[in-house]
């Protein structure tokens, strides 16, 4: 049977994150996209590397700085970000625990028209 929709309670995603040594847990993984809850505590170091897919972030909680393609911006709760595949980016100077929803497009960027 094909699953056509799914819902995730935040408390369940937080519980799944606590069960891993990584700062994230992938909760959706289908051929066209994946999604994860990414959590970094205040003062943590973000060690992510450029990804092979376009990426969308939504900051659910927290405050930090974000460097992307040489530009630095302040990010906080309620803000959304887009990063094209292959572009250097990371969070730093995390002053409030971050809880971030991340979606990756699994389509090659040439097909995305970018």
Biopython code that builds the backbone (N, CA, C, O; Angstrom):
import numpy as np
from Bio.PDB.StructureBuilder import StructureBuilder

atoms = [
    (1, "UNK", "N", (0.838, -1.183, 0.000)),
    (1, "UNK", "CA", (0.000, 0.000, 0.000)),
    (1, "UNK", "C", (0.883, 1.246, 0.000)),
    (1, "UNK", "O", (1.865, 1.316, 0.739)),
    (2, "UNK", "N", (0.537, 2.215, -0.817)),
    (2, "UNK", "CA", (1.276, 3.470, -0.900)),
    (2, "UNK", "C", (0.783, 4.428, 0.172)),
    (2, "UNK", "O", (-0.420, 4.644, 0.320)),
    (3, "UNK", "N", (1.716, 4.997, 0.916)),
    (3, "UNK", "CA", (1.368, 6.007, 1.907)),
    (3, "UNK", "C", (1.228, 7.340, 1.187)),
    (3, "UNK", "O", (2.140, 7.756, 0.472)),
    (4, "UNK", "N", (0.098, 8.014, 1.367)),
    (4, "UNK", "CA", (-0.139, 9.280, 0.678)),
    (4, "UNK", "C", (0.021, 10.488, 1.581)),
    (4, "UNK", "O", (0.053, 11.617, 1.093)),
    (5, "UNK", "N", (0.123, 10.279, 2.889)),
    (5, "UNK", "CA", (0.356, 11.383, 3.826)),
    (5, "UNK", "C", (0.825, 10.803, 5.155)),
    (5, "UNK", "O", (0.678, 9.609, 5.418)),
    (6, "UNK", "N", (1.385, 11.663, 5.975)),
    (6, "UNK", "CA", (1.824, 11.248, 7.313)),
    (6, "UNK", "C", (1.908, 12.473, 8.201)),
    (6, "UNK", "O", (2.094, 13.586, 7.708)),
    (7, "UNK", "N", (1.776, 12.282, 9.491)),
    (7, "UNK", "CA", (1.836, 13.361, 10.475)),
    (7, "UNK", "C", (2.813, 12.958, 11.573)),
    (7, "UNK", "O", (2.895, 11.787, 11.945)),
    (8, "UNK", "N", (3.563, 13.953, 12.097)),
    (8, "UNK", "CA", (4.547, 13.676, 13.135)),
    (8, "UNK", "C", (4.357, 14.622, 14.302)),
    (8, "UNK", "O", (4.548, 15.826, 14.135)),
    (9, "UNK", "N", (3.991, 14.134, 15.471)),
    (9, "UNK", "CA", (3.937, 15.003, 16.654)),
    (9, "UNK", "C", (5.357, 15.453, 17.013)),
    (9, "UNK", "O", (6.292, 14.652, 16.988)),
    (10, "UNK", "N", (5.511, 16.720, 17.342)),
    (10, "UNK", "CA", (6.826, 17.257, 17.684)),
    (10, "UNK", "C", (7.468, 16.474, 18.826)),
    (10, "UNK", "O", (8.667, 16.199, 18.779)),
    (11, "UNK", "N", (6.712, 16.117, 19.831)),
    (11, "UNK", "CA", (7.274, 15.371, 20.969)),
    (11, "UNK", "C", (7.911, 14.054, 20.514)),
    (11, "UNK", "O", (8.936, 13.639, 21.055)),
    (12, "UNK", "N", (7.306, 13.405, 19.527)),
    (12, "UNK", "CA", (7.870, 12.153, 19.010)),
    (12, "UNK", "C", (9.182, 12.411, 18.263)),
    (12, "UNK", "O", (10.134, 11.644, 18.406)),
    (13, "UNK", "N", (9.241, 13.486, 17.468)),
    (13, "UNK", "CA", (10.479, 13.817, 16.760)),
    (13, "UNK", "C", (11.591, 14.158, 17.749)),
    (13, "UNK", "O", (12.737, 13.753, 17.553)),
    (14, "UNK", "N", (11.268, 14.893, 18.801)),
    (14, "UNK", "CA", (12.258, 15.227, 19.827)),
    (14, "UNK", "C", (12.762, 13.960, 20.515)),
    (14, "UNK", "O", (13.957, 13.833, 20.782)),
    (15, "UNK", "N", (11.856, 13.022, 20.804)),
    (15, "UNK", "CA", (12.243, 11.751, 21.436)),
    (15, "UNK", "C", (13.181, 10.968, 20.519)),
    (15, "UNK", "O", (14.174, 10.409, 20.984)),
    (16, "UNK", "N", (12.880, 10.924, 19.235)),
    (16, "UNK", "CA", (13.734, 10.210, 18.283)),
    (16, "UNK", "C", (15.116, 10.853, 18.192)),
    (16, "UNK", "O", (16.116, 10.147, 18.060)),
    (17, "UNK", "N", (15.187, 12.179, 18.260)),
    (17, "UNK", "CA", (16.484, 12.867, 18.244)),
    (17, "UNK", "C", (17.320, 12.486, 19.461)),
    (17, "UNK", "O", (18.531, 12.291, 19.351)),
    (18, "UNK", "N", (16.687, 12.383, 20.595)),
    (18, "UNK", "CA", (17.427, 12.026, 21.813)),
    (18, "UNK", "C", (17.993, 10.612, 21.730)),
    (18, "UNK", "O", (18.915, 10.271, 22.471)),
    (19, "UNK", "N", (17.450, 9.788, 20.836)),
    (19, "UNK", "CA", (17.905, 8.417, 20.699)),
    (19, "UNK", "C", (19.082, 8.236, 19.759)),
    (19, "UNK", "O", (19.468, 7.102, 19.472)),
    (20, "UNK", "N", (19.659, 9.321, 19.274)),
    (20, "UNK", "CA", (20.777, 9.227, 18.334)),
    (20, "UNK", "C", (21.943, 10.087, 18.812)),
    (20, "UNK", "O", (21.755, 11.039, 19.570)),
    (21, "UNK", "N", (23.138, 9.746, 18.366)),
    (21, "UNK", "CA", (24.310, 10.552, 18.719)),
    (21, "UNK", "C", (24.473, 11.737, 17.776)),
    (21, "UNK", "O", (25.281, 12.628, 18.039)),
    (22, "UNK", "N", (23.724, 11.759, 16.691)),
    (22, "UNK", "CA", (23.782, 12.858, 15.729)),
    (22, "UNK", "C", (22.843, 13.975, 16.188)),
    (22, "UNK", "O", (21.937, 13.724, 16.983)),
    (23, "UNK", "N", (23.046, 15.208, 15.700)),
    (23, "UNK", "CA", (22.156, 16.308, 16.102)),
    (23, "UNK", "C", (20.854, 16.333, 15.302)),
    (23, "UNK", "O", (20.112, 17.314, 15.366)),
    (24, "UNK", "N", (20.565, 15.263, 14.547)),
    (24, "UNK", "CA", (19.359, 15.245, 13.727)),
    (24, "UNK", "C", (18.808, 13.834, 13.624)),
    (24, "UNK", "O", (19.505, 12.848, 13.861)),
    (25, "UNK", "N", (17.533, 13.772, 13.263)),
    (25, "UNK", "CA", (16.890, 12.503, 12.957)),
    (25, "UNK", "C", (16.049, 12.706, 11.697)),
    (25, "UNK", "O", (15.201, 13.597, 11.646)),
    (26, "UNK", "N", (16.286, 11.877, 10.687)),
    (26, "UNK", "CA", (15.511, 11.937, 9.447)),
    (26, "UNK", "C", (14.167, 11.265, 9.718)),
    (26, "UNK", "O", (14.109, 10.084, 10.061)),
    (27, "UNK", "N", (13.092, 12.031, 9.561)),
    (27, "UNK", "CA", (11.768, 11.457, 9.814)),
    (27, "UNK", "C", (10.958, 11.249, 8.535)),
    (27, "UNK", "O", (9.906, 10.611, 8.566)),
    (28, "UNK", "N", (11.442, 11.783, 7.411)),
    (28, "UNK", "CA", (10.794, 11.562, 6.125)),
    (28, "UNK", "C", (11.882, 11.287, 5.107)),
    (28, "UNK", "O", (12.859, 12.030, 5.011)),
    (29, "UNK", "N", (11.707, 10.210, 4.341)),
    (29, "UNK", "CA", (12.680, 9.872, 3.310)),
    (29, "UNK", "C", (11.941, 9.182, 2.168)),
    (29, "UNK", "O", (11.696, 7.976, 2.206)),
    (30, "UNK", "N", (11.596, 9.962, 1.161)),
    (30, "UNK", "CA", (10.907, 9.453, -0.028)),
    (30, "UNK", "C", (11.765, 9.807, -1.238)),
    (30, "UNK", "O", (12.698, 10.599, -1.103)),
    (31, "UNK", "N", (11.485, 9.255, -2.405)),
    (31, "UNK", "CA", (12.360, 9.496, -3.553)),
    (31, "UNK", "C", (12.592, 10.966, -3.903)),
    (31, "UNK", "O", (13.677, 11.311, -4.371)),
    (32, "UNK", "N", (11.622, 11.827, -3.693)),
    (32, "UNK", "CA", (11.771, 13.216, -4.123)),
    (32, "UNK", "C", (12.316, 14.154, -3.048)),
    (32, "UNK", "O", (12.818, 15.232, -3.368)),
    (33, "UNK", "N", (12.224, 13.753, -1.762)),
    (33, "UNK", "CA", (12.665, 14.656, -0.699)),
    (33, "UNK", "C", (12.904, 13.901, 0.597)),
    (33, "UNK", "O", (12.472, 12.761, 0.764)),
    (34, "UNK", "N", (13.607, 14.569, 1.515)),
    (34, "UNK", "CA", (13.740, 14.053, 2.875)),
    (34, "UNK", "C", (13.589, 15.227, 3.835)),
    (34, "UNK", "O", (13.764, 16.385, 3.456)),
    (35, "UNK", "N", (13.262, 14.907, 5.082)),
    (35, "UNK", "CA", (13.102, 15.941, 6.100)),
    (35, "UNK", "C", (13.657, 15.423, 7.418)),
    (35, "UNK", "O", (13.632, 14.225, 7.704)),
    (36, "UNK", "N", (14.161, 16.366, 8.214)),
    (36, "UNK", "CA", (14.733, 16.002, 9.509)),
    (36, "UNK", "C", (14.493, 17.118, 10.508)),
    (36, "UNK", "O", (14.253, 18.269, 10.142)),
    (37, "UNK", "N", (14.564, 16.751, 11.768)),
    (37, "UNK", "CA", (14.600, 17.724, 12.851)),
    (37, "UNK", "C", (16.062, 17.819, 13.268)),
    (37, "UNK", "O", (16.662, 16.827, 13.681)),
    (38, "UNK", "N", (16.628, 19.007, 13.158)),
    (38, "UNK", "CA", (18.044, 19.283, 13.428)),
    (38, "UNK", "C", (18.098, 20.136, 14.687)),
    (38, "UNK", "O", (17.497, 21.209, 14.734)),
    (39, "UNK", "N", (18.812, 19.669, 15.707)),
    (39, "UNK", "CA", (18.881, 20.389, 16.969)),
    (39, "UNK", "C", (20.338, 20.631, 17.365)),
    (39, "UNK", "O", (21.157, 19.712, 17.372)),
    (40, "UNK", "N", (20.640, 21.882, 17.693)),
    (40, "UNK", "CA", (21.971, 22.261, 18.166)),
    (40, "UNK", "C", (21.808, 23.083, 19.442)),
    (40, "UNK", "O", (21.129, 24.110, 19.423)),
    (41, "UNK", "N", (22.413, 22.658, 20.544)),
    (41, "UNK", "CA", (22.305, 23.443, 21.771)),
    (41, "UNK", "C", (23.151, 24.712, 21.704)),
    (41, "UNK", "O", (24.091, 24.805, 20.915)),
    (42, "UNK", "N", (22.807, 25.677, 22.534)),
    (42, "UNK", "CA", (23.597, 26.914, 22.619)),
    (42, "UNK", "C", (25.063, 26.548, 22.830)),
    (42, "UNK", "O", (25.389, 25.686, 23.646)),
    (43, "UNK", "N", (25.938, 27.216, 22.084)),
    (43, "UNK", "CA", (27.370, 26.987, 22.201)),
    (43, "UNK", "C", (27.898, 25.829, 21.366)),
    (43, "UNK", "O", (29.111, 25.636, 21.299)),
    (44, "UNK", "N", (27.026, 25.053, 20.727)),
    (44, "UNK", "CA", (27.459, 23.893, 19.939)),
    (44, "UNK", "C", (28.164, 24.335, 18.661)),
    (44, "UNK", "O", (28.050, 25.483, 18.231)),
    (45, "UNK", "N", (28.896, 23.396, 18.067)),
    (45, "UNK", "CA", (29.556, 23.636, 16.789)),
    (45, "UNK", "C", (28.804, 22.856, 15.710)),
    (45, "UNK", "O", (28.576, 21.654, 15.845)),
    (46, "UNK", "N", (28.430, 23.546, 14.654)),
    (46, "UNK", "CA", (27.765, 22.935, 13.509)),
    (46, "UNK", "C", (28.848, 22.481, 12.542)),
    (46, "UNK", "O", (29.599, 23.305, 12.019)),
    (47, "UNK", "N", (28.935, 21.183, 12.302)),
    (47, "UNK", "CA", (30.011, 20.627, 11.481)),
    (47, "UNK", "C", (29.531, 20.193, 10.098)),
    (47, "UNK", "O", (30.245, 19.478, 9.395)),
    (48, "UNK", "N", (28.335, 20.614, 9.700)),
    (48, "UNK", "CA", (27.820, 20.147, 8.416)),
    (48, "UNK", "C", (28.667, 20.640, 7.245)),
    (48, "UNK", "O", (29.309, 21.688, 7.308)),
    (49, "UNK", "N", (28.645, 19.857, 6.194)),
    (49, "UNK", "CA", (29.343, 20.147, 4.948)),
    (49, "UNK", "C", (28.296, 20.439, 3.871)),
    (49, "UNK", "O", (27.121, 20.127, 4.062)),
    (50, "UNK", "N", (28.699, 21.029, 2.746)),
    (50, "UNK", "CA", (27.727, 21.259, 1.663)),
    (50, "UNK", "C", (27.035, 19.955, 1.273)),
    (50, "UNK", "O", (27.631, 18.879, 1.305)),
    (51, "UNK", "N", (25.769, 20.081, 0.906)),
    (51, "UNK", "CA", (24.962, 18.921, 0.572)),
    (51, "UNK", "C", (24.794, 18.813, -0.940)),
    (51, "UNK", "O", (24.987, 19.786, -1.669)),
    (52, "UNK", "N", (24.434, 17.624, -1.398)),
    (52, "UNK", "CA", (24.245, 17.408, -2.832)),
    (52, "UNK", "C", (22.852, 17.806, -3.306)),
    (52, "UNK", "O", (22.565, 17.756, -4.502)),
    (53, "UNK", "N", (21.977, 18.205, -2.365)),
    (53, "UNK", "CA", (20.608, 18.589, -2.717)),
    (53, "UNK", "C", (20.300, 19.985, -2.211)),
    (53, "UNK", "O", (20.876, 20.437, -1.221)),
    (54, "UNK", "N", (19.387, 20.669, -2.896)),
    (54, "UNK", "CA", (18.870, 21.944, -2.400)),
    (54, "UNK", "C", (18.257, 21.698, -1.022)),
    (54, "UNK", "O", (17.762, 20.610, -0.729)),
    (55, "UNK", "N", (18.303, 22.738, -0.183)),
    (55, "UNK", "CA", (17.910, 22.566, 1.208)),
    (55, "UNK", "C", (17.066, 23.758, 1.684)),
    (55, "UNK", "O", (17.345, 24.909, 1.350)),
    (56, "UNK", "N", (16.040, 23.453, 2.464)),
    (56, "UNK", "CA", (15.179, 24.464, 3.060)),
    (56, "UNK", "C", (15.217, 24.279, 4.573)),
    (56, "UNK", "O", (15.013, 23.174, 5.074)),
    (57, "UNK", "N", (15.482, 25.374, 5.303)),
    (57, "UNK", "CA", (15.493, 25.355, 6.775)),
    (57, "UNK", "C", (14.338, 26.209, 7.296)),
    (57, "UNK", "O", (14.025, 27.256, 6.730)),
    (58, "UNK", "N", (13.716, 25.759, 8.364)),
    (58, "UNK", "CA", (12.787, 26.615, 9.111)),
    (58, "UNK", "C", (13.212, 26.569, 10.571)),
    (58, "UNK", "O", (13.232, 25.506, 11.192)),
    (59, "UNK", "N", (13.555, 27.748, 11.118)),
    (59, "UNK", "CA", (14.003, 27.847, 12.510)),
    (59, "UNK", "C", (12.762, 27.857, 13.394)),
    (59, "UNK", "O", (12.037, 28.850, 13.436)),
    (60, "UNK", "N", (12.515, 26.756, 14.099)),
    (60, "UNK", "CA", (11.347, 26.653, 14.977)),
    (60, "UNK", "C", (11.626, 27.306, 16.322)),
    (60, "UNK", "O", (10.745, 27.925, 16.919)),
    (61, "UNK", "N", (12.865, 27.161, 16.794)),
    (61, "UNK", "CA", (13.274, 27.691, 18.091)),
    (61, "UNK", "C", (14.735, 28.086, 17.989)),
    (61, "UNK", "O", (15.512, 27.433, 17.292)),
    (62, "UNK", "N", (15.116, 29.160, 18.688)),
    (62, "UNK", "CA", (16.526, 29.473, 18.846)),
    (62, "UNK", "C", (16.999, 30.728, 18.151)),
    (62, "UNK", "O", (16.250, 31.442, 17.485)),
    (63, "UNK", "N", (18.300, 30.958, 18.345)),
    (63, "UNK", "CA", (18.938, 32.162, 17.824)),
    (63, "UNK", "C", (20.414, 31.860, 17.571)),
    (63, "UNK", "O", (21.086, 31.254, 18.407)),
    (64, "UNK", "N", (20.915, 32.294, 16.396)),
    (64, "UNK", "CA", (22.314, 32.046, 16.031)),
    (64, "UNK", "C", (22.680, 32.943, 14.859)),
    (64, "UNK", "O", (21.888, 33.771, 14.411)),
    (65, "UNK", "N", (23.880, 32.756, 14.386)),
    (65, "UNK", "CA", (24.321, 33.355, 13.135)),
    (65, "UNK", "C", (24.429, 32.219, 12.127)),
    (65, "UNK", "O", (24.611, 31.057, 12.488)),
    (66, "UNK", "N", (24.310, 32.588, 10.844)),
    (66, "UNK", "CA", (24.363, 31.609, 9.766)),
    (66, "UNK", "C", (25.265, 32.179, 8.694)),
    (66, "UNK", "O", (25.092, 33.319, 8.262)),
    (67, "UNK", "N", (26.233, 31.380, 8.266)),
    (67, "UNK", "CA", (27.094, 31.812, 7.170)),
    (67, "UNK", "C", (26.746, 30.957, 5.960)),
    (67, "UNK", "O", (26.668, 29.732, 6.042)),
    (68, "UNK", "N", (26.540, 31.635, 4.837)),
    (68, "UNK", "CA", (26.172, 30.934, 3.609)),
    (68, "UNK", "C", (26.827, 31.651, 2.434)),
    (68, "UNK", "O", (26.599, 32.840, 2.208)),
    (69, "UNK", "N", (27.636, 30.916, 1.699)),
    (69, "UNK", "CA", (28.281, 31.453, 0.498)),
    (69, "UNK", "C", (29.012, 32.772, 0.789)),
    (69, "UNK", "O", (28.997, 33.690, -0.030)),
    (70, "UNK", "N", (29.652, 32.855, 1.967)),
    (70, "UNK", "CA", (30.428, 34.035, 2.338)),
    (70, "UNK", "C", (29.645, 35.141, 3.023)),
    (70, "UNK", "O", (30.252, 36.085, 3.528)),
    (71, "UNK", "N", (28.313, 35.060, 3.059)),
    (71, "UNK", "CA", (27.487, 36.078, 3.733)),
    (71, "UNK", "C", (27.095, 35.574, 5.113)),
    (71, "UNK", "O", (26.838, 34.385, 5.296)),
    (72, "UNK", "N", (27.050, 36.482, 6.084)),
    (72, "UNK", "CA", (26.639, 36.139, 7.443)),
    (72, "UNK", "C", (25.334, 36.847, 7.767)),
    (72, "UNK", "O", (25.193, 38.049, 7.543)),
    (73, "UNK", "N", (24.372, 36.079, 8.304)),
    (73, "UNK", "CA", (23.101, 36.663, 8.711)),
    (73, "UNK", "C", (22.733, 36.179, 10.107)),
    (73, "UNK", "O", (23.166, 35.110, 10.538)),
    (74, "UNK", "N", (21.931, 36.974, 10.808)),
    (74, "UNK", "CA", (21.368, 36.567, 12.092)),
    (74, "UNK", "C", (20.101, 35.778, 11.800)),
    (74, "UNK", "O", (19.292, 36.176, 10.962)),
    (75, "UNK", "N", (19.931, 34.653, 12.497)),
    (75, "UNK", "CA", (18.708, 33.859, 12.340)),
    (75, "UNK", "C", (18.070, 33.662, 13.705)),
    (75, "UNK", "O", (18.749, 33.604, 14.730)),
    (76, "UNK", "N", (16.740, 33.562, 13.690)),
    (76, "UNK", "CA", (15.983, 33.374, 14.931)),
    (76, "UNK", "C", (14.670, 32.669, 14.628)),
    (76, "UNK", "O", (14.314, 32.442, 13.472)),
    (77, "UNK", "N", (13.972, 32.333, 15.682)),
    (77, "UNK", "CA", (12.693, 31.636, 15.593)),
    (77, "UNK", "C", (11.778, 32.266, 14.541)),
    (77, "UNK", "O", (11.630, 33.487, 14.479)),
    (78, "UNK", "N", (11.173, 31.418, 13.724)),
    (78, "UNK", "CA", (10.232, 31.871, 12.712)),
    (78, "UNK", "C", (10.840, 32.163, 11.358)),
    (78, "UNK", "O", (10.110, 32.398, 10.395)),
    (79, "UNK", "N", (12.154, 32.154, 11.259)),
    (79, "UNK", "CA", (12.824, 32.482, 9.999)),
    (79, "UNK", "C", (13.013, 31.224, 9.153)),
    (79, "UNK", "O", (13.201, 30.130, 9.684)),
    (80, "UNK", "N", (12.959, 31.394, 7.835)),
    (80, "UNK", "CA", (13.197, 30.299, 6.901)),
    (80, "UNK", "C", (14.361, 30.655, 5.990)),
    (80, "UNK", "O", (14.589, 31.825, 5.686)),
    (81, "UNK", "N", (15.093, 29.640, 5.558)),
    (81, "UNK", "CA", (16.281, 29.827, 4.732)),
    (81, "UNK", "C", (16.282, 28.821, 3.593)),
    (81, "UNK", "O", (15.755, 27.717, 3.732)),
    (82, "UNK", "N", (16.871, 29.199, 2.476)),
    (82, "UNK", "CA", (17.098, 28.285, 1.357)),
    (82, "UNK", "C", (18.583, 28.289, 1.048)),
    (82, "UNK", "O", (19.215, 29.345, 1.047)),
    (83, "UNK", "N", (19.146, 27.112, 0.784)),
    (83, "UNK", "CA", (20.546, 26.996, 0.373)),
    (83, "UNK", "C", (20.605, 26.050, -0.826)),
    (83, "UNK", "O", (20.131, 24.915, -0.765)),
    (84, "UNK", "N", (21.186, 26.532, -1.893)),
    (84, "UNK", "CA", (21.337, 25.726, -3.109)),
    (84, "UNK", "C", (22.353, 24.601, -2.868)),
    (84, "UNK", "O", (23.287, 24.762, -2.083)),
    (85, "UNK", "N", (22.169, 23.498, -3.526)),
    (85, "UNK", "CA", (23.077, 22.354, -3.413)),
    (85, "UNK", "C", (24.526, 22.788, -3.636)),
    (85, "UNK", "O", (24.816, 23.603, -4.513)),
    (86, "UNK", "N", (25.431, 22.230, -2.827)),
    (86, "UNK", "CA", (26.860, 22.456, -2.998)),
    (86, "UNK", "C", (27.416, 23.726, -2.379)),
    (86, "UNK", "O", (28.628, 23.939, -2.417)),
    (87, "UNK", "N", (26.563, 24.585, -1.805)),
    (87, "UNK", "CA", (27.012, 25.864, -1.234)),
    (87, "UNK", "C", (27.426, 25.674, 0.234)),
    (87, "UNK", "O", (26.703, 25.059, 1.017)),
    (88, "UNK", "N", (28.599, 26.213, 0.591)),
    (88, "UNK", "CA", (29.065, 26.178, 1.989)),
    (88, "UNK", "C", (28.088, 26.939, 2.878)),
    (88, "UNK", "O", (27.641, 28.034, 2.535)),
    (89, "UNK", "N", (27.763, 26.343, 4.027)),
    (89, "UNK", "CA", (26.879, 27.008, 4.987)),
    (89, "UNK", "C", (26.980, 26.304, 6.336)),
    (89, "UNK", "O", (27.308, 25.120, 6.414)),
    (90, "UNK", "N", (26.691, 27.061, 7.400)),
    (90, "UNK", "CA", (26.640, 26.469, 8.747)),
    (90, "UNK", "C", (26.129, 27.506, 9.732)),
    (90, "UNK", "O", (26.171, 28.709, 9.477)),
    (91, "UNK", "N", (25.648, 27.013, 10.854)),
    (91, "UNK", "CA", (25.227, 27.862, 11.961)),
    (91, "UNK", "C", (26.426, 28.046, 12.883)),
    (91, "UNK", "O", (27.237, 27.133, 13.032)),
    (92, "UNK", "N", (26.546, 29.217, 13.501)),
    (92, "UNK", "CA", (27.612, 29.461, 14.470)),
    (92, "UNK", "C", (27.125, 30.512, 15.462)),
    (92, "UNK", "O", (26.050, 31.090, 15.302)),
    (93, "UNK", "N", (27.935, 30.746, 16.484)),
    (93, "UNK", "CA", (27.533, 31.654, 17.570)),
    (93, "UNK", "C", (26.082, 31.385, 17.970)),
    (93, "UNK", "O", (25.238, 32.281, 17.976)),
    (94, "UNK", "N", (25.826, 30.128, 18.303)),
    (94, "UNK", "CA", (24.486, 29.701, 18.704)),
    (94, "UNK", "C", (24.264, 30.165, 20.138)),
    (94, "UNK", "O", (24.845, 29.617, 21.074)),
    (95, "UNK", "N", (23.419, 31.179, 20.300)),
    (95, "UNK", "CA", (23.205, 31.778, 21.621)),
    (95, "UNK", "C", (21.963, 31.239, 22.318)),
    (95, "UNK", "O", (21.828, 31.379, 23.533)),
    (96, "UNK", "N", (21.057, 30.625, 21.566)),
    (96, "UNK", "CA", (19.879, 29.955, 22.124)),
    (96, "UNK", "C", (19.739, 28.616, 21.408)),
    (96, "UNK", "O", (19.939, 28.536, 20.196)),
    (97, "UNK", "N", (19.394, 27.561, 22.155)),
    (97, "UNK", "CA", (19.232, 26.240, 21.551)),
    (97, "UNK", "C", (18.446, 26.347, 20.250)),
    (97, "UNK", "O", (17.406, 27.002, 20.193)),
    (98, "UNK", "N", (18.959, 25.691, 19.198)),
    (98, "UNK", "CA", (18.286, 25.698, 17.898)),
    (98, "UNK", "C", (17.500, 24.411, 17.690)),
    (98, "UNK", "O", (17.979, 23.315, 17.980)),
    (99, "UNK", "N", (16.296, 24.567, 17.186)),
    (99, "UNK", "CA", (15.475, 23.450, 16.737)),
    (99, "UNK", "C", (15.027, 23.843, 15.324)),
    (99, "UNK", "O", (14.290, 24.812, 15.144)),
    (100, "UNK", "N", (15.480, 23.083, 14.335)),
    (100, "UNK", "CA", (15.330, 23.465, 12.937)),
    (100, "UNK", "C", (14.706, 22.313, 12.149)),
    (100, "UNK", "O", (15.143, 21.167, 12.253)),
    (101, "UNK", "N", (13.683, 22.632, 11.365)),
    (101, "UNK", "CA", (13.148, 21.656, 10.430)),
    (101, "UNK", "C", (13.872, 21.854, 9.105)),
    (101, "UNK", "O", (13.956, 22.966, 8.583)),
    (102, "UNK", "N", (14.392, 20.751, 8.575)),
    (102, "UNK", "CA", (15.190, 20.796, 7.354)),
    (102, "UNK", "C", (14.545, 19.885, 6.317)),
    (102, "UNK", "O", (14.213, 18.735, 6.607)),
    (103, "UNK", "N", (14.371, 20.408, 5.111)),
    (103, "UNK", "CA", (13.881, 19.607, 3.983)),
    (103, "UNK", "C", (14.921, 19.651, 2.879)),
    (103, "UNK", "O", (15.445, 20.711, 2.537)),
    (104, "UNK", "N", (15.210, 18.486, 2.331)),
    (104, "UNK", "CA", (16.139, 18.362, 1.204)),
    (104, "UNK", "C", (15.367, 17.924, -0.032)),
    (104, "UNK", "O", (14.554, 17.002, 0.030)),
    (105, "UNK", "N", (15.622, 18.586, -1.150)),
    (105, "UNK", "CA", (15.120, 18.111, -2.437)),
    (105, "UNK", "C", (16.083, 17.037, -2.901)),
    (105, "UNK", "O", (17.297, 17.228, -2.834)),
    (106, "UNK", "N", (15.576, 15.936, -3.360)),
    (106, "UNK", "CA", (16.453, 14.878, -3.860)),
    (106, "UNK", "C", (16.539, 14.891, -5.381)),
    (106, "UNK", "O", (17.066, 13.964, -5.995)),
    (107, "UNK", "N", (16.017, 15.947, -5.972)),
    (107, "UNK", "CA", (16.086, 16.063, -7.428)),
    (107, "UNK", "C", (17.418, 16.715, -7.795)),
    (107, "UNK", "O", (17.845, 17.655, -7.124)),
    (108, "UNK", "N", (18.078, 16.236, -8.841)),
    (108, "UNK", "CA", (19.305, 16.915, -9.278)),
    (108, "UNK", "C", (19.003, 18.386, -9.579)),
    (108, "UNK", "O", (17.945, 18.707, -10.120)),
    (109, "UNK", "N", (19.921, 19.264, -9.233)),
    (109, "UNK", "CA", (19.669, 20.697, -9.389)),
    (109, "UNK", "C", (19.396, 21.087, -10.841)),
    (109, "UNK", "O", (18.688, 22.065, -11.081)),
    (110, "UNK", "N", (19.928, 20.362, -11.802)),
    (110, "UNK", "CA", (19.644, 20.694, -13.207)),
    (110, "UNK", "C", (18.149, 20.563, -13.502)),
    (110, "UNK", "O", (17.599, 21.345, -14.278)),
    (111, "UNK", "N", (17.494, 19.580, -12.887)),
    (111, "UNK", "CA", (16.063, 19.385, -13.103)),
    (111, "UNK", "C", (15.233, 20.402, -12.331)),
    (111, "UNK", "O", (14.068, 20.629, -12.656)),
    (112, "UNK", "N", (15.830, 21.015, -11.309)),
    (112, "UNK", "CA", (15.122, 22.026, -10.530)),
    (112, "UNK", "C", (15.094, 23.370, -11.258)),
    (112, "UNK", "O", (14.420, 24.298, -10.811)),
    (113, "UNK", "N", (15.810, 23.482, -12.357)),
    (113, "UNK", "CA", (15.816, 24.720, -13.120)),
    (113, "UNK", "C", (16.646, 25.810, -12.485)),
    (113, "UNK", "O", (16.428, 26.989, -12.765)),
    (114, "UNK", "N", (17.591, 25.449, -11.637)),
    (114, "UNK", "CA", (18.446, 26.453, -11.004)),
    (114, "UNK", "C", (19.884, 26.223, -11.379)),
    (114, "UNK", "O", (20.762, 26.968, -10.944)),
]
sb = StructureBuilder()
sb.init_structure("model")
sb.init_model(0)
sb.init_chain("A")
sb.init_seg("    ")
for serial, (resi, resn, name, xyz) in enumerate(atoms, 1):
    if name == "N":
        sb.init_residue(resn, " ", resi, " ")
    sb.init_atom(name, np.array(xyz, "f"), 0.0, 1.0, " ", f" {name:<3s}", serial, name[0])
structure = sb.get_structure()
